[in-house]
């Protein structure tokens, strides 16, 4: 019998978006790139609606990895301006500035997505769980170059206690009640941006 998973709410969660850079995004092959981009922006908009603290990080923006998705600056200008620009540390959790920014949120439930899953997400997700955080990894706002490395990364995370989820599932968990004003705003994201129209 496994441990009971915590219910994530807007009041106890923080959103961490790791290395959603225009260069690294091009490495995604296991999912359509546009799907990952759309889901990443949906997470950002959800955090904004629910006042969930956000920590953004990037690695070597002036090199092939490129800058963070510019759309994130439009949705989360403050988080974008204060993003943690790592010099090259692979595991973001090993970067003192990033870890301190996460600690400064005061939240113990972490919603994480990263590009790529098999390099940028797997290591900080596991480290955070080992340090006592509850972590949900949003798999359709993350992606890898290879199906095999994606599957192995997911297996490693699950074996360490990371909860794997999808964007629409997480939105519903955070909404709690669609009839609330915030719930209605999240429904607009769900139906207006995440679900393609029926042909």
Residue pairs with C-beta under 8 A, 6 or more apart in sequence:
3 161
5 134
5 163
6 109
6 134
7 173
8 109
8 111
8 134
8 136
8 170
8 173
8 174
9 109
9 174
9 176
10 50
10 51
10 52
10 174
10 182
12 107
12 108
12 109
13 52
13 107
13 109
13 110
13 111
13 174
14 52
14 53
14 54
14 55
14 102
14 105
14 107
14 109
14 110
14 111
15 43
15 44
15 46
15 47
15 52
15 53
15 54
15 55
15 111
15 112
16 54
16 55
16 57
16 102
16 110
16 111
16 112
16 113
16 124
17 40
17 43
17 44
17 54
17 55
17 56
17 57
17 72
17 112
17 113
17 114
17 141
18 57
18 92
18 112
18 113
18 114
18 115
18 120
18 121
18 124
19 57
19 58
19 59
19 65
19 92
19 114
19 115
19 116
19 120
20 40
20 56
20 68
20 69
20 72
20 113
20 114
20 115
21 58
21 59
21 61
21 65
21 66
21 67
21 68
21 69
21 115
22 66
22 67
22 68
22 69
22 70
23 63
23 64
23 65
23 66
24 65
24 66
24 115
24 116
24 120
25 33
25 36
25 37
25 69
25 115
26 33
27 115
27 116
27 143
27 144
27 145
28 36
28 115
28 116
28 143
28 144
28 145
29 143
29 144
29 145
29 146
29 147
30 143
30 144
30 145
30 146
30 147
30 150
31 140
31 143
33 143
35 140
36 115
36 140
36 141
36 142
36 143
37 69
37 71
38 193
38 194
39 113
39 138
39 140
39 141
39 167
39 194
40 69
40 72
40 113
40 141
41 69
41 71
41 72
41 75
41 193
42 141
42 167
42 171
42 189
42 193
42 194
43 111
43 113
43 138
43 141
43 167
43 170
44 54
44 71
44 72
44 75
44 76
45 75
45 189
45 193
46 52
46 170
46 171
46 174
46 186
46 189
47 53
47 54
47 76
48 75
48 76
49 182
49 185
49 186
49 189
50 174
50 182
50 186
52 111
52 174
53 105
53 107
54 76
54 79
55 79
55 84
55 98
55 101
55 102
55 105
56 68
56 72
56 76
56 79
56 80
56 82
56 83
56 84
57 83
57 84
57 85
57 86
57 92
57 95
57 98
58 65
58 67
58 68
58 83
58 84
58 85
58 86
59 65
59 85
59 86
59 87
59 88
59 89
59 90
59 92
59 120
60 86
60 87
60 88
61 67
61 68
61 85
68 80
68 83
72 79
72 80
73 80
73 81
82 101
84 92
84 95
84 97
84 98
84 101
86 92
86 95
86 97
86 98
89 95
90 119
90 120
90 123
91 123
91 124
91 127
92 98
92 114
92 120
92 123
92 124
93 99
93 123
93 124
93 127
93 128
94 127
98 124
102 110
102 128
108 132
108 133
108 134
109 133
109 134
109 135
109 136
110 128
110 133
110 134
110 135
110 136
111 135
111 136
111 138
111 170
112 121
112 124
112 125
112 128
112 135
112 136
112 137
112 138
113 121
113 137
113 138
113 141
113 142
114 120
114 121
114 124
114 125
114 142
115 121
115 142
115 143
116 142
116 143
116 144
116 145
117 137
117 139
117 142
117 143
117 144
117 149
117 150
117 153
117 154
118 144
118 145
118 146
118 149
118 150
118 152
118 153
121 137
121 142
121 153
121 157
122 153
122 156
122 157
125 135
125 137
125 157
125 160
125 162
126 156
126 157
126 160
126 162
128 135
129 135
129 160
129 161
129 162
130 160
134 163
135 161
135 162
135 163
136 162
136 163
136 164
136 165
136 170
137 157
137 162
137 163
137 164
137 165
138 165
138 166
138 167
138 170
139 154
139 164
139 165
139 166
140 166
140 167
141 167
143 150
144 150
144 153
154 164
157 164
158 164
165 173
167 194
168 190
168 194
168 195
171 186
171 189
171 190
171 194
174 186
175 182
175 183
175 186
175 187
176 183
177 183
178 184
178 186
178 187
